[in-house]
Amino acid sequence: MIEPHPLVAMIHAVPAAHRTAEEAFAREFPQATVWNVLDDRLLDDARGAGGLTGALRQRMLRLIGHVMDGGARALLLTCSSYGEVVDTARALWDVPVLKSDEAMFKAALGGPYRRIAVVASTPPAVPAAVAQLEALVPAVRPDRPLDIVTALSEEAAAADDAEAAARHLADTLHAADGADVDAVLLAQYSLSPAREALAGLLGVPVLDGAGAAARELRVLLTPDGPPVPAAAVAS
């Protein structure tokens, strides 16, 4: 039985991701009932520990268990630094569980892009995003080459507005020899407001994870609904 308003839980590590994801679901999957759970120490504690520890993984699994016990029909983990915990969650719970940017990576790998940039404003997001992207290559595009460029701009996290964040990201990408990339992937939901400005500065498509995740869950939870438009995949 298909629920008319399936309960979709989202676990966030920063408040900005909460707002971005809610806006994406309102636009792409308005039928969903959204449940937001925020632990705003997750990212700082991972930074302080130098990465994910066993204790931090268990903490995230407890949060996931909380929303599953509450009846969530799907889960989106919006913090890319904790993406590896999703693999464990999928083995424990029989509902769709998405990593923050998985749908975006699939869309990028399925597109015509040869050289792709991954940009971020917090250090843990870079290796986490690249690992997810590379892990999908064998399944999504095994026969086409892929060149990945990374750029980290912590100044973008402290920018006063989306345009300033976009300028910081663009400057860092150019410094990293990424001026000729075919597409840019935002490794954090908190950077999504800078998407349009960054695309304007670089002249290439800039993909964000929130909208892609909302579209994928719409298809998974409402299979009789409209298909995802091809043009929307790279938005």
C-alpha positions, 0 to 999 in steps of 0.5 A: 500500500502506498502512503499518500504522505509518507514520513521521511526523516532527515538527520542533520549536523548543521541547521543550514542543511535542515533549511536547504533540505526542507526547501528541496522537499517542498519543491520536489516532493511536497507529498512527503511528511518531513521529520527533521532531527538535528544534532549540531555537535556531530560535525564539530565532534568529527572534526575534533576526533580527526574523523569518524570514531566508533563512538560517533558511528554508534551515536549516528546509529542511535539517531537512525534507530530513533527515527525508525522507531518513530515510523519513518518510511525513508531516511535522508542523512544530510551530513556527508561526513557520516555517509559511511554509516548508511551502509550499516543502516541499510543492513539493519532497516528495510526502508530506503536510506540515502546518503546525502549526495548519493542521488546527485553523484549518480546523476553526475556520473550518468551525465556527459561530464568527463572532469568533475569538481567536488567543492566543500567548505569543511575538511571532512566533506571532501574525502567523504564525497570523493569516496562516495563518488568513486564507489559509484563509478563501477556501477554507473559508468564503468566504461567512461573515464572520470577525472575528479578535482577537489577544492576546499574553501573554509572561507565559504562557510563564513561568507556573509551571503550566497554570492560571497560563498560562490566567489570563495568557492570559484577562487579556490577551484581555479587555484586547484587547476579546476578552471576547465571542469565540466560540472561542479558538485556541492559536497554539502547541503549548506552550500546549496544557496550558492549554486546559481551564483557559482554556476554563473561564475564558472559557466558550467552546471553546478549540482546539489544533493538536496534536490536530487535526493528529494526526487529519488525518494519521491520515485521510491515512495510514490512509484505511481507518481510522475517520473523525474524529468531528465532536465531536473536530474542536473538541477 
